[in-house]
Every structure is written in C-alpha cells, then in structure tokens.
C-alpha cells in the first residue's frame, strides 16, 4: 500500500473502540525481523503468515482467527 504498511493501517483501525478486539490476520514478507514482530504485538495481530505462502500455515492462521 502506498504511504503506509499493513501494521500502520491496523493501528488506525484499532483506534476505534468497536475495532479493538476484532481479530487481525496479516500476510507479510517482513514478519521475520524483530522490529516487525514487536510492532505486530503492539497492535495485537492475531495471526500472520509470511510470504511465500505455506498453505498449511495459512489454514492454521485462518482457523486461529475464526476460533
């Protein structure tokens, strides 16, 4: 996304009270570095999958969000 990444978008979404507990599933290329993991924890990412996709991990993440 031009101008912001997904975690910034999630931060903005979470500002509204109604969205604070909504599960968040992230598909990313950057979740391996510690800075991104720390940011994801701050905005309460429920699950994430790192690209390139592993179908098994994708399904596991979806099930986690839906449970």
C-alpha positions in Angstrom: 0.0 0.0 0.0 1.4 3.4 -0.9 2.1 5.6 2.1 1.6 3.1 4.9 2.1 -0.6 5.7 -0.4 -3.1 7.0 0.5 -2.6 10.6 0.0 1.2 10.3 -3.4 0.5 8.8 -4.2 -1.9 11.6 -3.1 0.8 14.1 -5.6 3.2 12.6 -8.4 0.6 12.5 -7.8 -0.2 16.2 -8.2 3.4 17.2 -12.0 3.0 17.0 -13.4 1.2 20.1 -15.6 -1.0 18.1 -12.5 -2.5 16.3 -10.2 -3.0 19.3 -11.0 -6.7 19.7 -11.5 -7.6 16.0 -9.2 -10.5 15.0 -6.4 -9.4 12.7 -4.7 -11.7 10.2 -1.6 -10.4 8.4 0.0 -11.7 5.3 3.6 -10.3 5.1 7.1 -10.5 3.8 8.6 -8.8 6.9 7.4 -10.8 9.9 10.9 -12.4 10.4 12.6 -9.3 11.8 12.3 -8.4 15.5 11.1 -4.8 14.9 8.1 -6.0 12.8 7.3 -8.7 15.4 7.3 -6.1 18.2 5.0 -3.7 16.1 2.7 -6.6 15.4 2.4 -7.4 19.1 1.6 -3.7 19.9 -1.3 -3.7 17.6 -2.5 -7.2 18.7 -2.1 -9.1 15.5 -4.0 -12.4 16.0 -2.0 -14.4 13.4 0.3 -13.9 10.5 1.7 -15.8 7.5 5.0 -15.0 5.9 5.3 -14.9 2.1 5.9 -17.1 0.2 2.8 -18.8 1.3 2.8 -22.2 3.0 -0.8 -23.4 2.5 -0.8 -25.4 5.8 0.3 -22.3 7.8 -2.2 -20.2 6.0 -5.1 -22.5 7.0 -3.8 -22.7 10.6 -3.8 -18.9 10.8 -7.3 -18.7 9.4 -8.6 -21.3 11.8 -7.0 -19.3 14.7 -8.7 -16.1 13.7 -12.0 -17.8 13.2 -11.9 -19.7 16.6 
